Amino acid sequence: MKSINSYDKVVGIHLFGIECGPCIRKNKYNVNDIVKSAGINDSYFVEINKGIKLSNYVYPKKNNGTDDFFINPEDKESIAEFDIMNHNLYGIHITYKNDALSENNPHICIGWASMGDLSNYTNKAEMAAKYNETWPDAKPMTKAQNVGQLNRFVNEAKIGDYVLFIDNKISIGVIESDYFYNNVSYEEQAPDYVNYRKVKWIKKDIDRSVFSRSMRNSMGSAMSFFKLNDYRSVILDILKDSYIADDTDFNDDSIVTEITNVDYSFENKSGINLIVYGTPGCGKSYYVQHTLLMKGGYRFDDEGANCLDAIRTTFFQDYTNTDFVGQIMPVINPDKSVTYEFNPGPFTLALNKAIQNPDRPIALVIEELNRGNAASIFGDIFQLLDRENGVSVYNITNVNVQKYLEAQNPTMKFDYIKLPSNLSIFATMNTSDQNVFTLDTAFKRRWKFEKIRNDFSDNHDFKNYYIPGMDMDWQEFCESINEFITNSDDFINSEDKQLGVYFVDKNGLRKEKTDPSSETSRKEFAFKVFEYLWDDVAKYDRKKWFNDLKTLDDLIDKYVEKGSDESSGVEVFNKGIFDKK
């Protein structure tokens, strides 16, 4: 089989009567005209210049000795392999939890569940009317982009079209069904994904590095569902295992990529700065995870959309601004050379995720906010914390972050940085921590605050478990201790010293009152709870708490001894602590 001469970046083919390369050069035909006459998208000219290898699909013409080629119409296999050239190629991002690549349910899906069943809308105008009704305050640019994606997914994409599932790895599939609405709840799929197309996956888990730089940039589109027709030939060659990435620049005035300045005000305006605080063990992290982030979280939209991809970090004493935002780091390449690249921190990752998902709430979660020097860690991001309608009132310049965002979002230009309207920052903080940094007033005034009450709720799942070595349950023990703390006039900052209702977990307690407790379990409970009471709560007047016991060792030994009969471990305390009133 003879390969095609592609000299001067001109390739001609006989595609059921289309002229070959020598004919094109001899007659000086325009390549774009030739391609269009074959019924192929004119972007095929770009595909040719990106390295298509048609030698796998063409045959030498037998009725003359010329350097002339055509696709043999009798060769059904070759025609089938060339099928992608007669269909659209789409890219899709499915950002949240999904099982699109599963054997049992291969599909592609998009969100916007609030729109309901999209099969009711047969054109873009009908789709736009429903979108306006659902999100009346959406900005025109956001509305146009999202309606275009929805109409493309529902009405434009056809059975037989090809699709790239763009994730950490790339998978190639063929659309096998028309659009359908599927509101069945699946544990393995985010509930917002109700808009489906069945897909046959024909090649999975292709490494991104296989593709050229220009194609990787195009796959980084901020949209969820978009056309990639310029790269159909690449997919054709990948399916034939004959693709070699071509990173040479190709300039063609007919190929225009529109670059727009990023608009940080998105249709989702859930973004807030919130500090959740309370006593140690009161359930702050649990509250953030199960109330603020999960379905039903009141901070989010009316549908209770999940925020499944929260970016999390924890502050500590040596945590720095570069840890939080990002820094230039050396990277050792396969050829042993060293390059320096920007390594994004949690803040930059969350910012990028929010920009790429403008219709969804995204969260940056900071645990233990005051265990690091928060003002120093935030640095100039401090300026972004003033918000109006969820968006930063002021902006900052950070060249490294801006370049990173532009690389991740090639159709957007970033002249400055703001917090988008869909990005929330949730932080947790203990009120009684010692030897930690304090938050200054200027920093605190830019946050909302929410105190977690240290109460036993109905869904507290081990409040009725029993204390090892005592005949009382955890709720009775904890409430009696806290009542003694808060009613005393002798303790400084007594409210902050309360015992959290989640200070221990169920594994250190007994399910039943009659369950035996081992010496080990009594010691473990004492090491954790009694140590806190001895060193943090009762240090100013231990006699008022523990009678005449002189040391923590004496307290633990006495408790373990007294608790051996499962009833009298409480005697190590001043009996007034557990008096019933």
C-alpha positions in Angstrom: 0.0 0.0 0.0 1.5 3.3 -1.1 1.4 6.3 1.2 0.1 9.6 0.2 2.5 12.4 -0.7 1.7 15.2 1.7 4.3 17.6 0.5 3.5 21.3 0.9 0.9 20.3 3.4 -1.5 19.4 0.6 -3.2 16.0 0.5 -5.7 15.1 -2.2 -7.7 11.9 -2.2 -10.2 10.2 -4.5 -13.1 9.9 -2.2 -15.8 8.5 -4.5 -14.6 10.8 -7.3 -12.7 13.5 -5.4 -9.4 14.4 -7.1 -6.1 13.3 -5.8 -3.1 15.2 -4.6 -1.3 15.5 -8.0 -4.5 16.6 -9.6 -5.0 19.3 -7.0 -1.5 20.6 -7.4 -1.6 20.4 -11.2 -5.0 22.2 -11.4 -4.3 24.5 -8.4 -7.7 23.6 -6.8 -8.4 25.0 -3.3 -8.2 22.2 -0.7 -11.1 23.5 1.3 -13.3 23.4 -1.8 -12.3 19.8 -2.5 -13.0 18.8 1.1 -16.4 20.5 1.1 -17.4 18.9 -2.2 -16.9 15.5 -0.5 -19.5 16.5 2.1 -16.9 16.6 4.9 -16.7 19.5 7.3 -14.2 22.1 6.1 -12.3 21.7 9.3 -10.9 18.6 7.6 -8.3 20.8 6.1 -7.1 21.4 9.6 -7.2 17.7 10.4 -5.0 17.0 7.4 -2.5 19.4 8.7 -2.6 17.9 12.2 -1.2 14.6 10.8 -3.9 12.4 9.4 -2.5 9.2 8.0 -4.9 8.2 5.2 -2.5 5.5 3.9 -4.5 3.1 6.1 -7.7 3.9 4.2 -6.8 4.4 0.5 -5.6 2.1 -2.3 -3.5 2.7 -5.4 -5.6 3.1 -8.5 -5.1 0.1 -10.7 -6.3 1.4 -14.1 -3.2 3.6 -14.6 0.2 4.0 -13.3 -0.2 7.5 -11.8 0.4 8.4 -8.2 -3.3 8.4 -7.6 -5.4 7.1 -4.7 -9.0 6.5 -3.7 -11.1 4.7 -1.1 -12.3 1.5 -2.5 -16.1 1.5 -2.4 -16.1 -2.3 -2.4 -14.1 -2.4 0.8 -16.8 -2.3 3.4 -14.3 -2.5 6.3 -12.4 0.6 5.1 -15.6 2.5 4.7 -16.7 1.6 8.2 -13.4 2.6 9.6 -13.7 5.9 7.9 -17.2 6.4 9.4 -16.1 9.0 12.0 -15.4 11.4 9.1 -19.1 11.5 8.3 -20.2 12.1 11.9 -19.7 14.8 14.5 -17.2 14.4 17.3 -18.2 15.8 20.7 -16.3 16.2 24.0 -18.0 15.8 27.4 -16.9 16.6 30.9 -18.8 14.7 33.6 -17.3 16.3 36.7 -19.2 14.7 39.5 -19.7 11.2 40.7 -20.8 9.0 37.8 -20.7 5.4 36.3 -20.6 6.5 32.7 -17.9 3.9 31.8 -19.6 1.0 33.6 -20.3 -2.3 31.8 -23.9 -2.3 32.9 -24.8 1.3 32.2 -22.5 2.8 29.5 -23.7 6.4 28.9 -23.0 10.1 28.8 -24.9 12.5 31.0 -25.3 16.2 31.8 -26.9 18.1 34.7 -29.4 21.0 34.9 -31.9 18.7 36.6 -34.1 21.6 37.6 -35.1 21.9 33.9 -36.9 18.6 34.1 -37.4 16.3 31.1 -35.7 18.0 28.1 -37.4 15.9 25.5 -40.3 18.4 25.8 -38.1 21.0 24.0 -37.3 20.3 20.3 -35.3 23.4 19.5 -33.1 26.1 21.1 -35.9 28.7 21.4 -38.1 26.4 23.5 -35.0 25.4 25.6 -34.2 29.0 26.2 -37.7 29.8 27.3 -37.6 27.0 29.9 -34.1 28.1 31.0 -35.4 31.7 31.5 -38.3 30.4 33.6 -35.9 28.3 35.8 -33.1 30.8 36.2 -34.6 34.3 35.5 -31.6 36.1 36.9 -29.0 34.3 34.7 -26.7 36.6 32.8 -27.2 36.6 29.0 -23.8 35.1 28.2 -24.2 32.3 30.8 -27.7 31.6 29.5 -26.7 31.4 25.9 -23.7 29.1 26.6 -25.8 26.7 28.8 -28.8 26.6 26.4 -26.5 25.9 23.6 -25.0 22.9 25.5 -28.4 21.5 26.4 -29.7 21.8 22.9 -26.5 20.3 21.5 -26.9 17.3 23.9 -30.6 16.8 23.3 -31.3 17.7 19.7 -28.1 18.1 17.7 -26.1 15.1 18.6 -27.2 12.0 16.7 -27.0 8.3 17.0 -23.7 7.3 15.4 -21.9 10.5 16.4 -18.6 10.0 18.3 -17.9 11.3 21.8 -14.8 11.7 24.0 -15.3 11.4 27.8 -12.7 13.8 29.1 -11.6 12.9 32.6 -8.2 12.1 34.1 -8.0 9.8 31.1 -9.8 9.9 27.8 -12.4 7.4 26.5 -13.8 7.2 23.0 -17.4 6.1 22.4 -20.2 6.1 19.8 -23.7 7.5 20.8 -26.2 4.6 20.6 -29.5 6.2 21.7 -31.5 9.4 21.4 -31.8 11.6 24.5 -33.8 10.3 27.4 -34.7 11.6 30.9 -33.7 9.3 33.7 -34.5 10.5 37.2 -33.8 7.1 38.9 -31.5 7.6 41.9 -28.2 5.7 41.7 -25.8 5.5 44.6 -22.9 5.7 42.1 -24.2 8.7 40.3 -24.7 12.4 41.3 -28.5 13.1 41.5 -28.1 16.1 39.1 -27.3 13.8 36.2 -30.7 13.0 34.8 -30.1 13.7 31.1 -28.8 10.6 29.3 -27.5 9.2 26.0 -26.5 5.6 25.8 -23.0 5.1 24.5 -20.9 2.2 23.2 -17.4 2.7 24.6 -14.9 1.5 22.0 -11.6 2.6 23.6 -11.1 3.5 27.3 -8.5 5.1 29.5 -6.3 6.7 27.0 -3.6 8.8 28.6 -3.8 12.6 28.0 -0.2 12.8 27.1 -0.9 10.8 23.9 -2.7 13.8 22.4 -1.1 17.0 20.9 -0.9 20.1 23.0 -3.5 21.9 20.8 -5.9 19.0 21.2 -5.4 18.9 25.0 -6.2 22.6 25.1 -9.3 22.2 23.1 -10.4 19.3 25.4 -10.0 21.7 28.3 -13.1 23.7 27.3 -15.1 25.2 30.2 -18.3 23.8 28.6 -19.8 20.4 29.6 -20.7 19.3 26.0 -19.0 20.7 23.0 -17.9 19.9 19.4 -14.3 18.6 18.6 -14.7 18.1 14.8 -11.3 19.5 14.1 -9.8 16.4 15.7 -11.9 13.6 14.1 -8.8 12.4 12.1 -6.9 12.1 15.4 -9.5 9.8 16.8 -9.5 7.8 13.6 -5.8 7.2 13.8 -6.0 6.4 17.5 -8.6 3.7 16.8 -6.2 2.3 14.2 -3.2 2.6 16.7 -1.4 4.7 14.1 -1.5 8.2 15.7 1.6 10.3 16.4 0.9 13.7 18.1 2.0 16.6 16.0 2.7 19.7 18.1 3.8 21.9 15.3 2.0 25.2 15.1 -0.4 25.7 12.2 -1.6 29.1 11.4 -4.8 29.4 9.4 -6.8 32.6 9.3 -10.0 30.6 8.9 -9.5 29.0 12.3 -10.5 31.4 15.0 -10.7 30.7 18.7 -12.7 33.3 20.6 -11.0 34.3 23.8 -13.3 36.0 26.4 -12.6 37.7 29.7 -13.8 35.6 32.5 -17.0 36.7 34.2 -16.9 35.7 37.9 -20.6 36.3 38.4 -22.3 33.0 37.6 -25.9 32.0 37.7 -25.3 30.1 40.9 -24.8 32.7 43.7 -24.3 30.5 46.7 -20.8 31.7 47.5 -20.2 32.8 51.1 -17.3 32.8 53.7 -18.5 30.9 56.7 -16.6 30.0 59.9 -18.2 27.1 61.9 -17.0 27.2 65.5 -17.7 25.5 68.8 -16.2 23.4 71.6 -13.9 20.5 70.9 -15.9 17.5 69.8 -19.2 19.3 69.2 -19.5 18.0 65.5 -18.2 20.9 63.4 -16.6 18.8 60.7 -19.6 16.5 60.6 -21.9 19.5 60.2 -19.8 20.9 57.3 -19.8 17.5 55.5 -23.3 16.4 56.1 -25.3 19.6 56.2 -23.4 22.3 54.2 -21.9 20.0 51.5 -24.4 17.2 51.1 -27.9 17.1 49.5 -30.3 19.3 51.5 -27.6 21.8 52.5 -29.5 25.0 53.0 -26.6 27.1 51.6 -27.2 25.6 48.2 -29.9 25.7 45.6 -33.6 24.8 46.1 -33.0 21.4 44.6 -30.4 20.7 47.3 -27.7 20.0 44.7 -24.7 18.1 46.0 -21.3 19.7 46.3 -19.4 16.5 45.8 -16.0 17.8 44.8 -15.2 20.1 47.7 -11.4 20.9 48.0 -10.2 20.3 51.6 -7.2 21.5 53.5 -6.1 21.8 57.1 -4.2 24.7 58.6 -1.3 24.1 60.9 1.5 26.2 62.4 4.0 26.0 59.5 1.3 26.2 56.8 2.2 29.0 54.4 0.6 31.2 51.6 2.4 29.1 49.0 1.0 25.9 50.4 -2.5 27.4 50.2 -2.2 29.2 46.8 0.6 27.4 44.9 4.2 27.6 44.1 6.8 27.1 41.3 8.3 23.6 41.8 11.0 21.6 39.8 9.7 18.7 37.7 12.0 16.0 36.5 11.1 14.9 32.9 11.5 11.4 31.4 14.7 12.6 29.7 16.1 13.6 33.1 15.9 17.3 32.3 14.4 19.6 34.9 11.6 22.2 34.2 9.9 24.5 36.7 6.1 24.4 36.8 3.4 26.1 38.9 2.0 23.6 41.4 -1.5 24.8 42.4 -2.6 24.8 46.0 -6.1 24.1 47.4 -7.2 27.6 46.8 -6.2 27.6 43.1 -7.7 24.2 42.6 -11.0 25.2 44.1 -11.0 28.5 42.1 -10.5 26.6 38.8 -13.1 24.0 39.6 -15.7 26.8 40.3 -14.8 28.5 37.0 -15.2 25.3 35.1 -18.6 24.5 36.7 -20.4 27.9 36.8 -23.8 26.4 37.4 -22.8 24.3 40.4 -21.8 25.2 44.0 -18.2 24.5 44.8 -16.6 24.6 48.3 -13.1 25.2 49.7 -13.1 23.6 53.2 -10.5 24.7 55.7 -10.2 22.7 58.9 -8.7 24.2 62.0 -8.6 27.7 60.7 -6.9 29.2 63.7 -4.1 26.6 64.0 -2.2 28.5 61.4 -1.6 32.2 60.9 -4.7 32.7 58.8 -4.0 36.3 57.9 -0.5 35.4 56.6 -1.7 32.2 54.9 -4.4 34.1 53.0 -2.0 36.9 52.1 -3.6 39.1 49.3 -6.5 36.7 49.0 -7.7 38.6 52.1 -8.7 41.3 49.7 -11.1 39.0 47.9 -13.2 38.1 51.0 -15.5 41.2 50.6 -18.4 39.9 48.5 -21.5 41.2 46.8 -23.9 38.7 45.4 -21.3 36.1 46.0 -18.5 37.8 43.9 -15.5 39.5 45.3 -16.0 43.3 45.4 -12.2 43.8 44.8 -9.7 41.9 42.6 -6.1 41.0 42.9 -3.3 40.1 40.5 -1.3 36.9 40.8 0.5 36.1 37.6 1.2 32.5 38.4 -2.4 31.7 39.2 -3.7 33.7 36.2 -1.4 31.7 33.8 -2.5 28.4 35.4 -6.2 29.3 34.9 -5.6 30.3 31.3 -3.9 27.0 30.6 -6.8 25.1 32.2 -9.4 27.3 30.4 -7.9 28.1 27.0 -11.0 30.1 25.8 -10.8 32.5 28.7 -8.6 35.5 29.6 -7.7 36.3 33.2 -6.6 39.9 33.7 -7.2 39.6 37.5 -8.6 37.2 40.1 -11.9 37.3 42.1 -13.8 34.8 44.1 -16.6 33.5 41.8 -20.2 33.7 42.9 -20.5 29.9 43.2 -17.4 29.3 45.4 -17.9 29.1 49.1 -15.2 29.0 51.8 -16.2 27.0 54.8 -13.8 26.9 57.8 -13.9 25.2 61.2 -12.4 26.5 64.4 -12.3 25.3 68.0 -13.0 28.0 70.5 -10.9 26.5 73.3 -7.7 25.7 71.5 -4.6 26.8 73.3 -1.3 28.0 71.8 -3.0 28.9 68.5 -3.2 32.1 66.4 -6.0 34.5 67.0 -8.0 36.1 64.2 -7.9 39.9 64.0 -11.1 41.9 63.7 -10.4 43.0 60.1 -10.2 39.3 59.0 -13.2 38.2 61.1 -15.6 40.9 59.8 -15.3 39.4 56.3 -16.8 36.1 57.4 -20.2 34.9 58.6 -20.1 32.9 61.8 -22.2 29.9 62.9 -21.8 28.3 66.3 -22.5 24.6 66.6 -24.6 24.0 69.7 -23.1 21.3 72.0 -26.4 19.4 72.3 -27.5 15.8 71.9 -29.7 15.7 68.8 -32.2 13.0 68.0 -29.9 11.5 65.4 -26.9 11.3 67.8 -26.3 7.6 67.3 -24.4 6.6 70.5 -25.8 9.0 73.2 -27.4 6.0 75.1 -24.2 3.9 75.1 -22.8 3.3 78.5 -19.5 4.5 80.0 -17.0 1.7 80.7 -16.9 1.2 84.5 -20.0 3.3 85.2 -23.7 2.6 85.3 -24.6 5.8 83.4 -24.8 6.5 79.6 -22.7 9.0 77.6 -25.5 11.6 77.4 -26.0 11.6 81.2 -22.3 11.7 81.9 -21.6 14.5 79.3 -24.6 16.7 80.3 -23.7 16.4 84.1 -20.1 17.4 83.4 -21.1 20.4 81.3 -23.7 21.6 83.7 -21.1 21.5 86.5 -18.7 23.5 84.3 -21.2 26.2 83.2 -22.7 26.6 86.7 -19.4 27.2 88.4 -18.1 30.6 89.2 -14.6 29.4 89.6 -13.7 28.6 86.0 -12.3 31.0 83.5 -14.0 30.8 80.0 -16.0 27.9 81.3 -18.4 27.7 78.4 -15.4 27.0 76.0 -14.3 24.1 78.2 -17.4 22.0 77.9 -17.1 18.3 76.9 -18.2 17.9 73.2 -21.1 15.5 72.5 -18.8 13.8 69.9 -15.7 14.0 72.1 -15.6 10.2 72.1 -16.9 7.8 69.6 -19.1 4.7 70.0 -16.1 2.3 69.9 -15.0 3.5 73.4 -18.4 2.9 75.0 -20.7 -0.1 75.7 -24.0 -0.7 73.9 -25.8 -2.2 76.9 -25.7 -1.4 80.6 -24.9 -5.1 81.5 -22.1 -5.4 79.0 -18.8 -6.2 80.7 -16.1 -3.6 80.4 -12.4 -4.6 80.4 -9.7 -2.8 82.3 -8.3 -1.8 78.9 -11.6 -0.1 77.8 -11.7 1.8 81.2 -8.2 3.0 80.8 -8.8 4.1 77.2 -11.8 6.2 78.3 -9.9 7.6 81.2 -6.8 8.5 79.1 -9.0 10.5 76.7 -11.7 12.1 78.8 -10.2 12.3 82.3 -6.9 13.7 80.9 -8.9 16.6 79.3 -10.9 17.3 82.4 -7.7 17.1 84.6 -5.4 19.2 82.5 -7.8 21.6 80.7 -10.9 22.0 82.8 -10.1 21.4 86.4 -6.6 22.6 86.6 -7.4 25.6 88.8 -9.3 23.6 91.5 -8.9 19.9 91.0 -10.1 19.2 94.6 -13.5 20.5 93.7 -13.6 17.9 90.9 -11.7 14.8 92.1 -11.8 14.9 96.0 -8.3 14.3 97.4 -6.7 12.7 94.4 -3.2 14.3 93.8 -2.2 13.2 90.3 -3.7 12.1 87.0 -2.1 8.7 87.6 -3.9 8.4 90.9 -7.2 9.4 89.2 -6.9 6.8 86.4 -5.8 4.0 88.8 -8.6 4.8 91.2 -11.2 4.9 88.3 -10.0 1.6 86.8 -10.1 -0.1 90.3 -13.5 1.3 91.3 -15.0 0.6 87.9 -14.2 -3.0 88.0 -17.5 -3.8 89.7 -19.3 -1.9 86.8 -21.0 0.5 89.1 -18.8 2.7 91.3 -16.2 4.3 88.9 -18.2 7.5 89.4 -16.9 7.7 92.9 -13.6 9.2 91.7 -15.6 12.5 91.1 -16.9 14.9 93.6 -20.4 13.4 94.1 -22.0 16.8 93.6 -21.1 16.7 89.9 -23.7 14.0 89.3 -26.3 15.1 91.7 -29.8 15.1 90.1 -31.6 18.4 90.6 
